[in-house]
Amino acid sequence: MGECPVAEAPGLSAWPQQIQENPMSDHNSPYEAKVEAGQEYWYCACGKSKNQPFCDGSHEGSGVEPIPFIAKETGTVWLCGCRMSDNLPFCDGTHNSL
């Protein structure tokens, strides 16, 4: 899957490592999400949201923050469900080897 042509998530320096060290997910496949060009979305990085794959604020006090991303165009994105992708918030197929 790799890089997402529909959206980008700038400035993810420490988030992927922090999330991968403490993943909280029982979802072992990507989430299909429809996005609209120019809109900002917040990916749930903690795994606690009742609105997966998007943040609902359940991370409060967890030390894990949601990952913002902006849709470059209207379309479908595949967001990581296992929280182990090297390309968070986007799926890179890592779930296939877990």
CYANA upper distance limits for C-alpha pairs under 8 A (distance plus 0.5 A):
  1 MET  CA     91 CYS  CA      6.97
  1 MET  CA     92 ASP  CA      5.23
  1 MET  CA     93 GLY  CA      6.59
  2 GLY  CA     87 ASN  CA      7.38
  2 GLY  CA     90 PHE  CA      8.26
  2 GLY  CA     91 CYS  CA      7.56
  2 GLY  CA     92 ASP  CA      5.24
  2 GLY  CA     93 GLY  CA      8.30
  3 GLU  CA     87 ASN  CA      7.62
  3 GLU  CA     90 PHE  CA      8.11
  3 GLU  CA     92 ASP  CA      8.21
  4 CYS  CA      8 GLU  CA      7.37
  4 CYS  CA     77 VAL  CA      7.69
  4 CYS  CA     90 PHE  CA      7.38
  5 PRO  CA     72 LYS  CA      8.21
  6 VAL  CA     71 ALA  CA      6.40
  6 VAL  CA     72 LYS  CA      5.68
  6 VAL  CA     73 GLU  CA      5.80
  6 VAL  CA     74 THR  CA      7.63
  6 VAL  CA     75 GLY  CA      7.15
  6 VAL  CA     76 THR  CA      7.81
  6 VAL  CA     77 VAL  CA      7.16
  7 ALA  CA     69 PHE  CA      7.27
  7 ALA  CA     70 ILE  CA      6.12
  7 ALA  CA     71 ALA  CA      4.57
  7 ALA  CA     72 LYS  CA      5.24
  7 ALA  CA     73 GLU  CA      7.42
  7 ALA  CA     77 VAL  CA      7.97
  8 GLU  CA     69 PHE  CA      6.15
  8 GLU  CA     70 ILE  CA      6.23
  8 GLU  CA     71 ALA  CA      7.04
  8 GLU  CA     72 LYS  CA      7.43
  9 ALA  CA     67 ILE  CA      8.00
  9 ALA  CA     68 PRO  CA      6.77
  9 ALA  CA     69 PHE  CA      4.79
  9 ALA  CA     70 ILE  CA      7.03
  9 ALA  CA     89 PRO  CA      7.90
 10 PRO  CA     69 PHE  CA      7.57
 12 LEU  CA     16 PRO  CA      7.49
 12 LEU  CA     67 ILE  CA      8.16
 14 ALA  CA     18 GLN  CA      6.81
 15 TRP  CA     19 ILE  CA      6.56
 15 TRP  CA     64 VAL  CA      8.47
 15 TRP  CA     65 GLU  CA      8.44
 15 TRP  CA     67 ILE  CA      8.20
 16 PRO  CA     20 GLN  CA      6.43
 16 PRO  CA     84 MET  CA      8.28
 16 PRO  CA     85 SER  CA      8.28
 16 PRO  CA     86 ASP  CA      7.36
 16 PRO  CA     87 ASN  CA      8.34
 16 PRO  CA     88 LEU  CA      6.84
 17 GLN  CA     21 GLU  CA      6.60
 18 GLN  CA     22 ASN  CA      7.15
 18 GLN  CA     64 VAL  CA      7.88
 19 ILE  CA     23 PRO  CA      5.96
 19 ILE  CA     45 ALA  CA      7.02
 19 ILE  CA     46 CYS  CA      7.53
 19 ILE  CA     64 VAL  CA      7.51
 19 ILE  CA     83 ARG  CA      7.32
 19 ILE  CA     84 MET  CA      8.14
 20 GLN  CA     83 ARG  CA      6.92
 20 GLN  CA     84 MET  CA      5.88
 23 PRO  CA     46 CYS  CA      7.41
 23 PRO  CA     47 GLY  CA      7.77
 23 PRO  CA     82 CYS  CA      8.13
 23 PRO  CA     83 ARG  CA      6.51
 23 PRO  CA     84 MET  CA      7.87
 24 MET  CA     46 CYS  CA      6.57
 24 MET  CA     47 GLY  CA      5.45
 24 MET  CA     48 LYS  CA      7.71
 24 MET  CA     83 ARG  CA      8.21
 25 SER  CA     47 GLY  CA      5.79
 25 SER  CA     81 GLY  CA      7.54
 25 SER  CA     82 CYS  CA      6.31
 25 SER  CA     83 ARG  CA      7.43
 26 ASP  CA     82 CYS  CA      7.49
 27 HIS  CA     81 GLY  CA      5.69
 27 HIS  CA     82 CYS  CA      6.11
 28 ASN  CA     81 GLY  CA      6.27
 28 ASN  CA     82 CYS  CA      5.53
 28 ASN  CA     95 HIS  CA      6.26
 29 SER  CA     80 CYS  CA      7.65
 29 SER  CA     81 GLY  CA      5.78
 29 SER  CA     82 CYS  CA      7.02
 29 SER  CA     95 HIS  CA      6.72
 30 PRO  CA     78 TRP  CA      6.21
 30 PRO  CA     79 LEU  CA      5.86
 30 PRO  CA     80 CYS  CA      5.30
 30 PRO  CA     81 GLY  CA      5.15
 30 PRO  CA     82 CYS  CA      7.92
 30 PRO  CA     91 CYS  CA      6.53
 31 TYR  CA     53 PRO  CA      7.04
 31 TYR  CA     78 TRP  CA      5.97
 31 TYR  CA     79 LEU  CA      5.50
 31 TYR  CA     80 CYS  CA      6.89
 31 TYR  CA     81 GLY  CA      6.53
 32 GLU  CA     76 THR  CA      7.18
 32 GLU  CA     77 VAL  CA      6.47
 32 GLU  CA     78 TRP  CA      5.28
 32 GLU  CA     79 LEU  CA      6.97
 33 ALA  CA     76 THR  CA      6.05
 33 ALA  CA     77 VAL  CA      5.83
 33 ALA  CA     78 TRP  CA      6.74
 33 ALA  CA     79 LEU  CA      7.60
 34 LYS  CA     74 THR  CA      8.05
 34 LYS  CA     75 GLY  CA      6.18
 34 LYS  CA     76 THR  CA      5.04
 34 LYS  CA     77 VAL  CA      6.93
 35 VAL  CA     39 GLN  CA      7.91
 35 VAL  CA     71 ALA  CA      6.72
 35 VAL  CA     73 GLU  CA      8.16
 35 VAL  CA     74 THR  CA      5.96
 35 VAL  CA     75 GLY  CA      6.02
 35 VAL  CA     76 THR  CA      6.57
 35 VAL  CA     77 VAL  CA      7.61
 36 GLU  CA     71 ALA  CA      6.57
 36 GLU  CA     72 LYS  CA      8.47
 36 GLU  CA     73 GLU  CA      6.69
 36 GLU  CA     74 THR  CA      4.59
 36 GLU  CA     75 GLY  CA      7.07
 37 ALA  CA     70 ILE  CA      8.17
 37 ALA  CA     71 ALA  CA      5.37
 37 ALA  CA     72 LYS  CA      5.62
 37 ALA  CA     73 GLU  CA      4.45
 37 ALA  CA     74 THR  CA      5.05
 37 ALA  CA     75 GLY  CA      8.44
 38 GLY  CA     70 ILE  CA      6.55
 38 GLY  CA     71 ALA  CA      5.84
 38 GLY  CA     72 LYS  CA      6.44
 38 GLY  CA     73 GLU  CA      7.47
 39 GLN  CA     70 ILE  CA      6.10
 39 GLN  CA     71 ALA  CA      6.17
 40 GLU  CA     68 PRO  CA      7.23
 40 GLU  CA     69 PHE  CA      6.13
 40 GLU  CA     70 ILE  CA      4.87
 40 GLU  CA     71 ALA  CA      7.09
 41 TYR  CA     54 PHE  CA      7.90
 41 TYR  CA     68 PRO  CA      6.10
 41 TYR  CA     69 PHE  CA      5.83
 41 TYR  CA     70 ILE  CA      6.67
 41 TYR  CA     71 ALA  CA      8.30
 42 TRP  CA     54 PHE  CA      6.16
 42 TRP  CA     55 CYS  CA      6.17
 42 TRP  CA     66 PRO  CA      6.26
 42 TRP  CA     67 ILE  CA      5.95
 42 TRP  CA     68 PRO  CA      4.88
 42 TRP  CA     69 PHE  CA      6.87
 43 TYR  CA     53 PRO  CA      6.35
 43 TYR  CA     54 PHE  CA      5.06
 43 TYR  CA     55 CYS  CA      6.11
 43 TYR  CA     66 PRO  CA      5.91
 43 TYR  CA     67 ILE  CA      5.49
 43 TYR  CA     68 PRO  CA      6.65
 43 TYR  CA     69 PHE  CA      8.04
 43 TYR  CA     79 LEU  CA      8.50
 43 TYR  CA     89 PRO  CA      6.86
 44 CYS  CA     48 LYS  CA      8.05
 44 CYS  CA     49 SER  CA      6.92
 44 CYS  CA     52 GLN  CA      7.22
 44 CYS  CA     53 PRO  CA      6.12
 44 CYS  CA     54 PHE  CA      5.34
 44 CYS  CA     55 CYS  CA      4.79
 44 CYS  CA     56 ASP  CA      8.16
 44 CYS  CA     65 GLU  CA      8.29
 44 CYS  CA     66 PRO  CA      5.48
 44 CYS  CA     67 ILE  CA      7.24
 45 ALA  CA     55 CYS  CA      8.24
 45 ALA  CA     64 VAL  CA      7.17
 45 ALA  CA     65 GLU  CA      6.92
 45 ALA  CA     66 PRO  CA      5.55
 45 ALA  CA     67 ILE  CA      6.92
 45 ALA  CA     83 ARG  CA      7.57
 45 ALA  CA     89 PRO  CA      8.35
 46 CYS  CA     59 HIS  CA      6.41
 46 CYS  CA     62 SER  CA      8.03
 46 CYS  CA     64 VAL  CA      6.28
 46 CYS  CA     65 GLU  CA      7.63
 46 CYS  CA     66 PRO  CA      7.75
 47 GLY  CA     52 GLN  CA      8.21
 48 LYS  CA     58 SER  CA      6.25
 48 LYS  CA     59 HIS  CA      7.01
 49 SER  CA     53 PRO  CA      8.02
 49 SER  CA     54 PHE  CA      7.50
 49 SER  CA     55 CYS  CA      6.18
 49 SER  CA     56 ASP  CA      5.90
 49 SER  CA     57 GLY  CA      7.53
 49 SER  CA     58 SER  CA      5.96
 49 SER  CA     59 HIS  CA      7.96
 50 LYS  CA     56 ASP  CA      7.36
 51 ASN  CA     55 CYS  CA      7.06
 51 ASN  CA     56 ASP  CA      6.70
 53 PRO  CA     79 LEU  CA      7.52
 53 PRO  CA     81 GLY  CA      7.91
 55 CYS  CA     66 PRO  CA      6.79
 59 HIS  CA     63 GLY  CA      7.89
 59 HIS  CA     64 VAL  CA      6.83
 59 HIS  CA     65 GLU  CA      7.16
 59 HIS  CA     66 PRO  CA      8.30
 67 ILE  CA     89 PRO  CA      7.25
 77 VAL  CA     90 PHE  CA      7.99
 78 TRP  CA     90 PHE  CA      6.41
 78 TRP  CA     91 CYS  CA      6.26
 79 LEU  CA     88 LEU  CA      8.19
 79 LEU  CA     89 PRO  CA      6.13
 79 LEU  CA     90 PHE  CA      4.86
 79 LEU  CA     91 CYS  CA      5.62
 80 CYS  CA     84 MET  CA      8.01
 80 CYS  CA     85 SER  CA      6.93
 80 CYS  CA     88 LEU  CA      7.15
 80 CYS  CA     89 PRO  CA      6.27
 80 CYS  CA     90 PHE  CA      5.63
 80 CYS  CA     91 CYS  CA      4.65
 80 CYS  CA     92 ASP  CA      8.01
 81 GLY  CA     91 CYS  CA      7.95
 81 GLY  CA     95 HIS  CA      8.44
 82 CYS  CA     94 THR  CA      8.44
 82 CYS  CA     95 HIS  CA      6.52
 83 ARG  CA     88 LEU  CA      7.84
 83 ARG  CA     89 PRO  CA      8.36
 84 MET  CA     88 LEU  CA      8.31
 84 MET  CA     94 THR  CA      6.99
 84 MET  CA     95 HIS  CA      7.85
 85 SER  CA     89 PRO  CA      8.01
 85 SER  CA     90 PHE  CA      7.55
 85 SER  CA     91 CYS  CA      6.32
 85 SER  CA     92 ASP  CA      6.04
 85 SER  CA     93 GLY  CA      7.70
 85 SER  CA     94 THR  CA      6.14
 85 SER  CA     95 HIS  CA      8.30
 86 ASP  CA     92 ASP  CA      7.33
 86 ASP  CA     94 THR  CA      8.49
 87 ASN  CA     91 CYS  CA      7.16
 87 ASN  CA     92 ASP  CA      6.73
 93 GLY  CA     97 SER  CA      8.39
 94 THR  CA     98 LEU  CA      7.42
